[in-house]
Structures are given as structure tokens and as C-alpha cells.
């Protein structure tokens, strides 16, 4: 895991603005490998008549004319995606921006299909999967050239330092997007649209206001996304998508975790992670420690 373009990782700009834009950062063979695997899944989606655990499809999706919204958890679906996220360029960017080992959380491949691929309304990410801090970030890679007509991601610089918005609708139902009154209070003219050639990378903090418009072009806009936090940041179970983010979620990249978190300024040296093998009893642990 190494970076070949370290001079492009401006961590000070990330801290100030809440995002980075790295045009043409991912190159061959990584880019061509990712493109080939993405194309394989598009072909596989022709066998799906409706959304399922693997694919989220648009209305009208068919074998003859696939219309994909998302490939769910690509890191768990193919080893090329796993290597890219856990030991490749995405992992290297995450460790560089966050300054040490990171904890992988989840991945997705959003296709935003041609001729009307759906917009993503303005939102922040952290409400979907709260963590014990605000270090989580998402690294996106455009697998094809993306211009303004294709619905590139838009980010509002500096908004990661502002309020965290209520993404519930007025009637109390979860909507996953900001309310109109909150959007109206922001200067949306400051939105930065992150287009670019295939291989361009976006990095955005979990608290930044972002979204994208519909794809009005004749080409899909595949954007591969993977989310990480610092290694001492943990997802809070029982809220949002935490706990259903894939079998590799929680993998520590670029080092090891100390099992310690800080809550209200107090360091908590936590027990080991027993989520996969089951927890021992306090009696067994203390008995072993006495021997």
C-alpha cells in the first residue's frame, strides 16, 4: 500500500474545506481492472428482475436495458474491489489523510445511469452511520470520464464545521435528505462540482453537505465509494446502517487498533473485539490472568 502521487494529498486543505479533488489520480492497471470488474457486474445484473442484496436497480431495469443505481458492498463482492479498498490506492489515501491506521466501514458503487439517472439530494453522511467521532471520510473514484451533464458530486466547502442537520421529514419519517428550509439558509452558489476524467478521486468528510444532480447525458456515471474512519473511531451499533455494512466492515488498514476510544475527554481502554468469536466470561478472563 503506497502512494505514487503523495504531493497531491493536501491534508491542510482537507481540514479547512472538508474535501479533496484529485483529478486522474487512479491510473492503470488499477483503473482498467476496476472498470472491467464493474462491467462484469453490469452484465450479471441482467439476470436480476428487481433490487436484491447485490443490486439496487431503477424502475424499468431489464435484461435488455439494465439501469443500475448501485452495486451493494463491492468490497465483499469481488477481490479486486477488496484489494483496492484494503491494500490499494483508496487505503493509501485514507491513511494519508487521517494520519495513521484507519478502520474500513463500507463500500458501494453508484452507477447513476444515463438519461435520467437519479439525483442524490443534499445531505450529510454521519447521520446514516454515526461514529464515536467525526473522522469518517469517503473516497470516491470515477470509473469513467464525468462532465457537468452527468451529475458529478457537489460539495459545500467548509460545511463540515457547521451544524449537523435533521434528515427526517417534517412528518417524522426518515427521508435521508435535508429539509428545504435548511437548504435555503445555505449559500448553495458556493457548491463545488467535482467532475473530471476517469480515475479522478473525491474525498469528503462525513459532515460536509453534498449531493448530485440527475445524469442527463447518454452515459452512466459509475462512482466507486469506500468509507473509513481513524482506527480509534468506532461505529455506534443500533443507529442507521451500522452493523449491516458487510462482512469486512471493521477491518483495520495500515496498522492495528488499540481498542481505545475517548468519550467526553476520558480515554477508555476497551476490551478486545469479541464480535466474531464470542465474548469470554469475566470469570474465565480473571482466572486466566491469575495463572
C-alpha positions as a printed Julia matrix, in Angstrom:
291×3 Matrix{Float64}:
   0.0     0.0     0.0
   1.73    3.16   -1.19
   1.02    6.48   -2.86
   2.61    7.45   -6.15
   1.19   10.99   -6.01
   1.84   12.0    -2.4
   2.25   15.67   -3.29
  -1.45   15.75   -4.22
  -2.61   14.81   -0.71
  -3.11   18.24    0.85
  -4.29   17.38    4.34
  -4.45   21.05    5.37
  -6.89   21.77    2.53
  -8.95   18.78    3.59
  -9.15   20.0     7.18
 -10.14   23.5     6.04
 -12.58   22.67    3.26
 -13.81   19.2     4.22
 -12.98   17.68    0.85
 -10.25   16.96   -1.73
 -10.45   16.64   -5.5
  -7.66   14.65   -7.19
  -8.11   14.59  -10.98
  -6.81   11.5   -12.83
  -5.33   10.12   -9.6
  -6.05    6.41  -10.17
  -4.32    5.08  -13.28
  -3.8     1.73  -14.99
  -3.62   -1.08  -14.15
  -5.89   -0.25  -11.21
  -8.31    1.82  -13.28
  -8.71   -0.7   -16.08
  -9.1    -3.54  -13.56
 -11.86   -1.68  -11.7
 -13.6    -0.8   -14.96
 -13.51   -4.43  -16.12
 -14.97   -5.77  -12.88
 -17.68   -3.08  -12.85
 -18.62   -4.12  -16.39
 -18.86   -7.76  -15.24
 -21.41   -6.78  -12.61
 -23.45   -4.8   -15.12
 -23.67   -7.99  -17.18
 -24.64  -10.0   -14.1
 -27.38   -7.51  -13.3
 -29.21   -8.54  -16.46
 -30.31  -11.64  -14.54
 -31.9    -9.54  -11.77
 -35.52   -8.55  -12.21
 -35.65   -6.36   -9.11
 -33.41   -4.94   -6.39
 -31.77   -7.54   -4.17
 -28.83   -7.95   -1.79
 -26.36   -7.38   -4.62
 -28.0    -4.79   -6.87
 -30.19   -1.74   -6.36
 -31.92   -1.2    -9.71
 -34.05    1.61  -11.12
 -37.65    1.08  -12.23
 -37.51   -0.15  -15.82
 -34.34   -2.2   -15.35
 -34.34   -5.23  -17.63
 -32.0    -7.78  -19.19
 -32.07   -5.89  -22.47
 -31.64   -2.44  -20.91
 -30.01   -2.56  -17.47
 -30.47    0.51  -15.28
 -28.43    0.21  -12.09
 -28.49    2.56   -9.15
 -25.95    0.7    -7.04
 -23.78   -2.38   -6.59
 -24.0    -3.04   -2.85
 -20.81   -3.65   -0.85
 -18.43   -4.22   -3.77
 -15.58   -4.95   -1.34
 -17.48   -8.07   -0.29
 -18.43   -8.92   -3.89
 -15.06   -9.14   -5.66
 -11.41   -9.4    -4.64
 -10.36   -6.55   -6.99
 -12.61   -4.14   -5.11
 -11.34   -5.55   -1.8
  -7.68   -5.11   -2.74
  -8.3    -1.56   -3.96
 -10.04   -0.55   -0.72
  -7.99   -2.5     1.82
  -4.49   -2.55    0.32
  -4.56   -0.26   -2.74
  -4.81    3.43   -3.62
  -8.0     4.07   -1.65
  -6.44    2.65    1.52
  -3.3     4.71    0.95
  -5.28    7.93    0.54
  -7.3     7.22    3.69
  -4.22    6.58    5.84
  -2.52    9.69    4.42
  -5.49   11.99    5.08
  -6.3    10.59    8.52
  -2.65   10.3     9.54
  -2.3     6.65   10.51
  -4.15    3.36   10.62
  -7.78    3.53    9.52
 -10.87    1.42   10.02
 -12.73    0.42    6.87
 -16.51    0.83    7.24
 -18.33    0.11    3.96
 -18.29    0.44    0.18
 -20.73    0.94   -2.71
 -20.63    1.52   -6.45
 -23.18    4.15   -7.5
 -23.85    3.97  -11.24
 -26.22    6.96  -11.8
 -27.43    5.56  -15.11
 -27.67    7.55  -18.34
 -30.66    9.63  -19.49
 -32.15   10.39  -16.12
 -30.08    8.55  -13.52
 -31.48    9.67  -10.19
 -30.14   12.68   -8.26
 -28.86   12.38   -4.69
 -30.49   15.13   -2.63
 -28.43   17.3    -0.28
 -27.38   15.51    2.88
 -24.56   14.71    5.28
 -23.3    11.15    5.78
 -22.71   10.85    9.52
 -26.44   10.63   10.33
 -26.63    7.38    8.32
 -23.9     5.65   10.36
 -22.84    7.61   13.48
 -19.36    7.0    14.9
 -17.62    7.9    18.13
 -16.03   10.91   16.38
 -16.27   12.86   13.13
 -13.18   11.42   11.43
 -15.04    9.21    8.91
 -14.46   10.13    5.29
 -15.5     8.68    1.97
 -13.17    8.23   -1.0
 -14.8     8.13   -4.43
 -13.27    7.11   -7.77
 -14.91    7.96  -11.08
 -14.57    4.89  -13.29
 -15.42    6.88  -16.44
 -14.96   10.47  -17.58
 -17.53   12.68  -15.82
 -18.68   16.08  -17.06
 -21.27   18.54  -15.73
 -24.18   16.85  -17.55
 -23.52   13.54  -15.8
 -24.41   14.62  -12.27
 -20.98   14.87  -10.62
 -20.79   15.12   -6.86
 -21.22   18.61   -5.44
 -19.77   19.63   -2.06
 -20.26   22.79    0.02
 -16.77   23.77    1.24
 -16.45   24.31    4.99
 -19.91   22.97    5.79
 -18.33   20.06    7.69
 -17.68   22.54   10.5
 -21.29   23.7    10.64
 -24.48   22.2    12.06
 -25.5    18.58   11.68
 -28.91   18.63   10.02
 -32.03   16.62   10.78
 -32.56   14.24    7.85
 -36.04   13.25    8.98
 -39.03   14.65    7.1
 -41.48   17.06    8.73
 -43.87   14.16    9.44
 -41.15   12.3    11.36
 -40.39    9.72    8.67
 -36.77    9.15    7.7
 -36.07   10.98    4.43
 -32.27   10.81    4.15
 -32.04   14.38    2.88
 -32.0    17.91    4.26
 -35.19   19.9     4.68
 -35.94   22.73    2.26
 -35.7    25.38    5.0
 -32.2    24.24    5.97
 -31.03   24.22    2.36
 -32.46   27.72    1.85
 -30.28   29.0     4.71
 -27.08   27.91    2.94
 -25.28   29.7     0.13
 -25.6    26.96   -2.48
 -23.81   29.19   -5.02
 -20.62   28.13   -3.23
 -21.19   24.48   -4.2
 -18.13   22.94   -5.92
 -18.86   20.34   -8.59
 -16.25   17.57   -8.66
 -16.15   16.41  -12.28
 -13.09   15.02  -14.05
 -11.52   12.3   -16.21
 -11.76    8.61  -15.37
  -9.65    7.85  -12.32
 -10.4    11.18  -10.63
 -10.78   10.89   -6.86
 -13.07   12.69   -4.45
 -12.54   12.7    -0.68
 -15.23   14.15    1.58
 -15.71   14.34    5.33
 -18.77   12.7     6.86
 -20.2    16.07    7.96
 -19.92   18.01    4.69
 -23.13   18.95    2.84
 -23.09   17.22   -0.53
 -25.24   15.66   -3.24
 -25.55   15.38   -7.01
 -27.96   16.17   -9.82
 -29.58   13.76  -12.25
 -27.49   12.35  -15.09
 -28.86   13.91  -18.28
 -26.1    12.52  -20.51
 -26.14    9.37  -22.64
 -23.52    7.61  -20.45
 -23.7     6.12  -16.94
 -21.63    7.77  -14.2
 -20.09    4.94  -12.11
 -18.61    6.24   -8.85
 -16.87    3.7    -6.59
 -17.1     4.77   -2.93
 -15.37    3.45    0.19
 -15.64    4.85    3.72
 -13.02    4.83    6.5
 -12.52    6.35    9.94
  -9.5     6.64   12.18
  -8.65    3.31   13.79
  -9.73    4.62   17.21
 -13.15    5.62   15.84
 -15.95    3.06   16.1
 -19.42    2.83   14.53
 -22.22    3.05   17.06
 -24.42   -0.02   16.75
 -28.17    0.39   16.87
 -28.19    3.54   14.75
 -28.6     3.61   10.97
 -26.62    1.24    8.76
 -24.05    0.31   11.39
 -23.9    -3.45   11.78
 -25.19   -4.18    8.25
 -22.27   -2.8     6.25
 -20.66   -6.07    5.09
 -18.52   -8.85    6.49
 -15.24   -6.93    6.03
 -16.53   -3.85    7.82
 -14.25   -3.01   10.74
 -11.07   -4.19    9.02
  -8.12   -2.09   10.21
  -5.87   -0.9     7.38
  -2.29    0.35    7.66
  -1.61   -0.79   11.22
  -3.57   -2.02   14.21
  -6.2    -0.7    16.59
  -5.5    -0.08   20.27
  -9.12   -0.78   21.3
  -9.21    2.63   22.98
 -11.72    5.43   22.48
 -12.11    8.86   24.07
 -15.52    9.86   25.44
 -16.04   13.32   26.98
 -12.27   13.7    27.17
 -11.8    10.43   29.06
  -9.76    7.65   27.47
 -11.47    4.26   27.6
  -9.05    1.34   27.08
 -11.62   -1.12   25.76
 -11.65   -4.91   25.72
 -10.68   -6.87   22.56
 -13.18   -7.22   19.73
 -15.2   -10.35   20.53
 -17.93   -9.74   17.94
 -16.91  -12.66   15.71
 -15.74  -15.35   18.13
 -17.93  -14.6    21.15
 -17.03  -12.99   24.45
 -15.44  -14.88   27.36
 -16.94  -14.57   30.82
 -15.34  -12.27   33.36
 -14.62  -15.37   35.45
 -12.63  -17.06   32.7
 -10.65  -13.94   31.9
  -9.78  -13.22   35.51
  -8.92  -16.85   36.21
  -6.52  -16.91   33.26
  -4.94  -13.66   34.43
  -4.22  -15.16   37.87
  -2.34  -18.11   36.46
